[in-house]
Amino acid sequence: MIRRALTACACVFGMACAIADEPADLLSPERVQRGHAAFGESCSYCHGENGAGGATGAPGLQGRTDLSAADIFATISNGRISGMNIMPAWGESLTEEQRWALVAYIRSMAGAAK
């Protein structure tokens, strides 16, 4: 069953909010593995290898239980500005499936030590 991932977000600069169907098998080992590979290519420069936090000031993602799948998907899709830290929007660069794979990998790190 596909659950509707409703994302309530403040759209900055007229950007459309990402609302997408969350895959029922979000944490399948195959999707998590694809997300791990994509993370290494697209995210590790800022968030650090294995999501431990990077030298750029981007937050670590290990052990983050406060992030819902919908929130992660929206942030990946639309980007985020937090003070001097700017995360680019990946919604035009990555397919919806690639973004869900990243969500799966990040959610799989929730139990990882900080």
MARVEX-477307 format. One line per 2 residues: their letters; for each residue x, y, z of N, C-alpha, C. Coordinates in steps of 0.001 Angstrom, whole numbers, plus 500000, padded with zeros to 6 digits. Layout:
# MARVEX-477307
A> X/Y/Z/X/Y/Z/X/Y/Z  ... .
END
This chain:
# MARVEX-477307
MI> 500837/498830/500000/500000/500000/500000/500887/501241/500000  500537/502166/499178/501304/503395/499101/500659/504435/499999 .
RR> 501471/504973/500901/500990/506022/501787/501296/507357/501150  500390/508284/501308/500601/509613/500747/501518/510389/501668 .
AL> 502618/510839/501150/503552/511630/501939/503206/513097/501707  502498/513661/502620/502116/515064/502500/503165/515918/503189 .
TA> 503676/516832/502456/504739/517663/502962/504231/519081/503134  504180/519522/504379/503823/520902/504643/505123/521682/504710 .
CA> 505299/522591/503771/506541/523350/503775/506280/524767/503308  507095/525654/503776/507017/527038/503316/507811/527122/502031 .
CV> 507154/527453/500964/507832/527529/499670/508546/528866/499576  509849/528794/499408/510679/529972/499350/510921/530331/497894 .
FG> 510868/531584/497591/511144/532078/496246/510237/531443/495196  509021/531103/495566/508054/530566/494618/508305/529150/494178 .
MA> 509169/528408/494891/509434/527020/494512/508227/526160/494854  507961/525203/494033/506877/524266/494301/507314/523289/495382 .
CA> 506394/522928/496242/506692/521955/497288/506607/520552/496695  507469/519686/497170/507465/518310/496694/506470/517494/497498 .
IA> 505495/516952/496821/504553/516031/497444/504574/514794/496568  504943/513693/497157/505083/512478/496363/504583/511296/497162 .
DE> 504288/510238/496459/503853/509002/497104/505058/508281/497690  505001/508050/498991/506080/507318/499650/505955/505845/499306 .
PA> 507023/505235/498839/506956/503808/498513/506654/502971/499757  505802/501974/499600/505454/501097/500727/506676/500326/501214 .
DL> 507588/500025/500303/508794/499271/500662/509999/500204/500796  509775/501340/501424/510813/502364/501509/512135/501824/502015 .
LS> 512114/501006/503032/513355/500525/503635/513800/499151/503124  513382/498806/501900/513838/497537/501343/515360/497590/501196 .
PE> 516018/496469/501412/517493/496451/501307/517999/496954/499954  517284/496655/498897/517712/497088/497563/517662/498605/497440 .
RV> 516574/499226/497930/516437/500679/497843/517477/501358/498743  517697/500821/499936/518707/501389/500835/520083/501318/500174 .
QR> 520396/500216/499520/521685/500063/498832/521828/501083/497712  520772/501276/496926/520822/502292/495860/521008/503681/496464 .
GH> 520355/503927/497595/520498/505211/498269/521904/505435/498785  522527/504373/499291/523902/504473/499775/524835/504874/498638 .
AA> 524651/504257/497487/525484/504591/496325/525251/506038/495884  523996/506455/495832/523670/507830/495428/524202/508840/496440 .
FG> 524153/508481/497726/524659/509368/498774/526142/509629/498571  526885/508576/498252/528313/508727/498004/528606/509661/496848 .
ES> 527750/509651/495840/527941/510481/494654/527464/511912/494843  526345/512099/495554/525693/513408/495587/525733/514127/496928 .
CS> 525920/513410/498018/525710/514013/499338/526926/514014/500250  527819/513068/500054/528914/512879/501014/529878/514057/501073 .
YC> 530002/514811/500004/530915/515957/500028/530535/516919/501148  529250/517163/501320/528788/518106/502350/528443/517416/503674 .
HG> 527785/516263/503597/527298/515593/504807/528284/514585/505375  529409/514417/504721/530428/513504/505214/530179/512082/504766 .
EN> 531269/511335/504736/531161/509931/504370/530258/509220/505371  529345/508454/504891/528383/507720/505717/527498/508634/506566 .
GA> 527376/509912/506168/526447/510822/506827/526852/511275/508212  528138/511219/508530/528608/511576/509869/528752/513082/510082 .
GG> 528535/513873/509038/528712/515325/509133/529951/515730/508362  529875/516880/507750/530971/517277/506888/531667/518541/507339 .
AT> 532802/518803/506749/533591/519987/507057/532917/521263/506572  531929/521125/505693/531248/522302/505150/530246/522890/506134 .
GA> 529972/522189/507215/528976/522657/508177/527627/521994/508001  527495/521165/506976/526242/520431/506793/526086/519440/507945 .
PG> 524869/519264/508418/524678/518399/509595/524919/516927/509301  525309/516218/510342/525378/514770/510251/523963/514211/510203 .
LQ> 523800/513070/509587/522477/512466/509432/522346/511156/510193  523415/510693/510794/523353/509459/511571/522574/509700/512861 .
GR> 521734/508740/513205/520984/508814/514448/519853/509822/514458  519511/510390/513317/518457/511413/513252/517091/510738/513199 .
TD> 516420/510691/514312/515071/510115/514372/514007/511192/514260  514416/512450/514203/513477/513565/514134/513063/513909/512707 .
LS> 513602/513235/511731/513316/513538/510330/512353/512514/509748  511196/512972/509291/510257/512055/508640/510696/511829/507196 .
AA> 510210/510765/506610/510529/510479/505207/510071/511620/504313  508890/512159/504590/508363/513255/503778/509231/514503/503899 .
DI> 509711/514795/505103/510576/515957/505303/511901/515794/504560  512466/514611/504632/513734/514358/503946/513543/514492/502435 .
FA> 512456/513895/501926/512189/513964/500487/512028/515415/500035  511292/516211/500804/511080/517613/500444/512383/518396/500472 .
TI> 513230/518129/501457/514507/518837/501546/515419/518467/500386  515479/517192/500047/516286/516772/498903/515742/517414/497623 .
SN> 514445/517419/497466/513820/517929/496244/513947/519439/496100  513693/520170/497196/513590/521630/497135/514802/522372/497667 .
GR> 515706/521676/498324/516852/522333/498922/516460/522997/500233  517431/523689/500816/517185/524321/502111/518242/525388/502354 .
IS> 517820/526463/502978/518741/527512/503394/518634/527625/504908  519759/527488/505582/519806/527600/507038/521034/528419/507402 .
GM> 520832/529699/507659/521962/530585/507927/522845/530681/506703  524111/530378/506884/525061/530420/505771/525119/529095/505010 .
NI> 524457/528076/505519/524450/526771/504853/523347/526724/503811  523704/526336/502620/522732/526223/501535/522822/524826/500951 .
MP> 521714/524092/501035/521650/522788/500385/520941/522985/499060  521556/522549/497972/520906/522732/496665/519681/521831/496515 .
AW> 518782/522258/495671/517614/521448/495318/518051/520398/494298  517675/519153/494548/518036/518060/493653/516841/517563/492840 .
GE> 515697/518232/492975/514474/517786/492311/514555/517736/490799  515366/518580/490218/515519/518593/488763/516651/517688/488299 .
SL> 517560/517346/489203/518740/516561/488840/518578/515069/489076  517775/514714/490077/517581/513309/490429/516131/512909/490164 .
TE> 515939/511683/489739/514574/511197/489527/513880/511031/490878  512576/510879/490854/511833/510649/492084/512332/509386/492784 .
EQ> 512585/508332/492028/513079/507082/492616/514461/507284/493253  515335/508039/492607/516651/508303/493190/516517/509070/494506 .
RW> 515595/510029/494551/515390/510788/495785/514814/509901/496880  513879/508984/496532/513354/508055/497550/514438/507092/498023 .
AL> 515351/506711/497128/516454/505844/497544/517343/506571/498552  517591/507852/498331/518348/508640/499300/517610/508716/500637 .
VA> 516298/508911/500579/515487/508932/501809/515642/507608/502545  515571/506508/501813/515690/505188/502427/517034/505042/503134 .
YI> 518097/505460/502478/519421/505346/503094/519527/506227/504339  519052/507449/504251/519119/508365/505393/518285/507831/506550 .
RS> 517085/507313/506250/516253/506722/507319/516926/505492/507916  517672/504750/507106/518351/503548/507631/519459/503929/508607 .
MA> 519933/505160/508539/520974/505623/509447/520416/506087/510796  519112/506067/510966/518503/506570/512205/519025/505842/513436 .
GA> 519356/504568/513292/519877/503809/514433/521386/503883/514579  522048/504555/513627/523513/504639/513674/523953/505603/514774 .
AK> 525088/505343/515355/525630/506208/516401/525980/507573/515827  525762/508578/516636/526107/509939/516210/527577/510179/516363 .
END
